[in-house]
Amino acid sequence: MDLQENKSQKKWKNRDLVASLEFATTGLFTAFKEERNMRKHVVSAILVILAGLIFQVSITEWLFLLLSVCLVIAFEIVNSAIENVVDLASDYHFSMLAKNAKDMAAGAVLFVSGFAVIVGLLIFLPKIWELIF
């Protein structure tokens, strides 16, 4: 490895906490800006938080709601990262391994989203039922 390559690698290396936070923040903004599903998840998260405020959920319910929201968003970011890496590695040519990796990453988001839906139903359905009847 020559000196120029070494300098280039160090440029992207996390040198300190501030640099690490800048890279992480950039990742969050990139995911929101470039991923349609991420924007949908953020809108859903805002609606869940508003519903939690309206229905005055308990602290335990808040913990489960926020856990669900954070898991879905985190898994969507990881899914997007995996898709980008697979596209880069496969050079946009079809590969069954690349398809499987992308499908499994999307499946993980679907699985954790199912958990979030179940949590939301368990918390909000009784409250809505009580409001109606």
Secondary structure as GFF3:
##gff-version 3
##sequence-region A 1 133
A	DSSP	alpha_helix	3	12	.	.	.	ID=ss1
A	DSSP	alpha_helix	17	34	.	.	.	ID=ss2
A	DSSP	alpha_helix	36	54	.	.	.	ID=ss3
A	DSSP	alpha_helix	59	90	.	.	.	ID=ss4
A	DSSP	alpha_helix	96	132	.	.	.	ID=ss5
###
